[in-house]
Amino acid sequence: MVIYFAVTKIINLLTSGNNVRAGLEMALIDAVATSIGFSTLKPKVGKNLNADIEVLKAIRVAHPECSFMLDANDGYTSSEAIKVLDRLHEMGVTILFEQPVHRDDWESLGHVTQVAKQKYGISVAADESCRSLSDVEKIIEGNLVDVINIKLAKIGVLGALEIINGCSPNNKTFPLLLFTG
């Protein structure tokens, strides 16, 4: 598990700089990660659509069987997020797409989720959009995503418990991911 976090941190550092170099270095890091047993990577995307696609292609060339859990950190517009899905589909990549659009753009979040699910069979997760129980209720009632990511570092233990307890009494079942970092 420690190695996974180290590899993830290195990938995040590399994708924040020179994108051409980062793509090549990410492919090398991916080769190391897959050689020790990792088959799913979580690259950070959402800063530059074309550079993101090039980085993902470089990783895919280095390891054709890997899957991605993309984390866009609310960096794309709806049309950019769908373009990423189109390109990844061309590469044959199965992914989870985390927070593809701005956290307050509920309409686009629902639209990207609908396209991802219906056209590609891909799940979309909300992360930055989950700041309170009312946000989660809005997401569930609007069927805006497939998975809700609750981060304790962002909302705290009490906030997470409020969300979990708030959903349970109303028979609202939903896949939740709970992260400490």
C-alpha positions in Angstrom: 0.0 0.0 0.0 2.9 2.4 0.8 4.3 1.8 -2.6 1.0 2.6 -4.3 0.9 6.0 -2.5 4.5 6.7 -3.4 3.9 5.9 -7.1 0.7 8.1 -7.0 2.6 11.0 -5.5 5.3 10.7 -8.1 2.8 10.6 -10.9 1.0 13.7 -9.5 4.3 15.6 -9.3 5.2 14.6 -12.9 1.9 15.7 -14.3 2.1 19.2 -12.9 5.2 20.1 -15.0 6.3 19.6 -18.6 3.6 17.5 -20.1 5.7 15.8 -22.8 8.4 14.8 -20.4 5.7 13.9 -17.8 4.1 11.5 -20.3 7.3 9.7 -20.9 8.2 9.6 -17.2 4.7 8.5 -16.3 5.0 5.6 -18.7 8.2 4.5 -17.0 6.7 4.9 -13.5 3.7 2.9 -14.7 6.0 0.1 -15.9 7.5 0.0 -12.4 4.0 0.0 -10.8 2.7 -2.7 -13.0 5.8 -4.8 -12.5 5.0 -4.9 -8.8 1.4 -5.9 -9.4 -0.6 -2.7 -9.9 -3.1 -2.9 -12.8 -5.1 0.2 -12.1 -3.7 3.7 -11.9 -5.2 7.0 -10.8 -3.6 9.8 -12.8 -4.6 13.4 -12.1 -6.0 15.1 -15.2 -8.1 18.2 -15.9 -5.5 20.9 -16.5 -4.8 20.6 -20.3 -7.1 18.3 -22.3 -4.6 17.6 -25.2 -1.7 17.1 -22.8 -3.8 14.8 -20.6 -4.7 12.6 -23.5 -1.1 12.4 -24.6 0.0 11.3 -21.1 -2.8 8.7 -20.9 -1.7 7.4 -24.3 1.9 7.1 -23.2 0.9 5.1 -20.1 -1.4 2.9 -22.3 1.4 2.2 -24.7 3.7 1.1 -21.9 1.0 -1.1 -20.3 -1.9 -2.0 -22.6 -3.8 -3.9 -20.0 -4.0 -1.2 -17.3 -7.1 0.6 -16.2 -7.5 4.2 -15.1 -9.4 5.9 -12.3 -9.1 9.4 -13.7 -9.3 12.3 -11.2 -10.1 15.5 -13.0 -10.4 17.6 -9.8 -13.3 19.5 -11.4 -11.0 20.7 -14.2 -13.0 20.0 -17.4 -16.0 21.4 -19.1 -18.7 19.0 -19.9 -17.6 18.8 -23.6 -14.0 18.3 -22.6 -14.9 15.5 -20.2 -16.9 13.7 -22.9 -14.0 14.1 -25.3 -11.7 12.4 -22.8 -14.2 9.6 -22.6 -14.3 9.3 -26.4 -10.5 9.1 -26.6 -10.2 6.6 -23.8 -12.8 4.5 -25.4 -10.8 4.5 -28.6 -7.8 3.2 -26.5 -10.0 0.5 -24.9 -9.5 1.8 -21.4 -12.0 1.0 -18.6 -12.1 3.8 -16.1 -13.8 5.4 -13.2 -14.0 9.1 -13.9 -13.8 11.2 -10.7 -15.1 14.8 -10.5 -14.9 15.5 -14.3 -16.5 19.0 -14.1 -16.7 21.9 -11.7 -18.1 20.9 -8.3 -21.0 23.3 -8.5 -22.0 22.5 -12.1 -24.7 19.9 -11.2 -26.2 19.9 -14.7 -22.9 19.1 -16.4 -22.0 16.5 -13.8 -25.3 14.7 -14.5 -24.8 15.0 -18.2 -21.3 13.6 -18.2 -22.4 10.7 -15.9 -25.3 9.9 -18.3 -23.0 9.8 -21.4 -20.3 7.9 -19.5 -22.8 5.2 -18.3 -25.0 4.9 -21.4 -22.3 5.2 -24.1 -19.3 3.6 -22.5 -20.5 1.7 -19.3 -18.2 3.9 -17.2 -18.9 5.1 -13.7 -18.5 8.7 -12.6 -17.7 9.6 -9.0 -18.3 12.9 -7.2 -15.6 14.2 -4.9 -15.3 18.0 -4.7 -19.1 18.2 -5.1 -19.6 16.3 -1.8 -19.1 19.0 0.9 -22.2 18.4 3.0 -25.2 16.2 3.5 -27.3 18.5 1.4 -24.8 18.1 -1.5 -25.0 14.3 -1.2 -28.8 14.4 -1.1 -28.9 16.6 -4.3 -26.5 14.1 -6.0 -28.5 11.1 -5.0 -31.9 12.6 -5.8 -30.7 13.9 -9.1 -29.0 10.6 -10.0 -26.0 12.8 -10.8 -23.2 10.2 -10.3 -22.6 6.5 -9.7 -20.2 6.8 -6.7 -19.8 9.3 -4.0 -16.3 9.9 -2.6 -16.2 11.2 0.9 -12.8 12.5 2.1 -12.3 12.9 5.8 -9.6 15.5 5.2 -12.1 17.7 3.5 -15.3 17.2 5.6 -14.0 15.6 8.8 -15.2 12.6 10.6 -18.4 14.3 11.9 -19.3 15.5 8.4 -18.8 11.9 7.0 -20.9 10.5 9.8 -23.6 13.1 9.1 -23.7 12.0 5.4 -23.8 8.3 6.2 -26.4 8.7 8.9 -28.4 11.2 6.8 -28.7 8.8 3.9 -29.4 5.6 5.9 -32.8 6.5 7.5 -34.3 7.5 4.2 -33.4 4.2 2.6 -31.0 6.0 0.3 -28.4 3.4 -0.7 -25.4 4.6 -2.7 -21.9 3.4 -3.3 -19.7 5.5 -1.0 -15.9 5.6 -0.9 -14.3 6.9 2.3 -10.8 8.3 2.2 -8.7 9.7 5.0 -6.4 11.8 2.8 
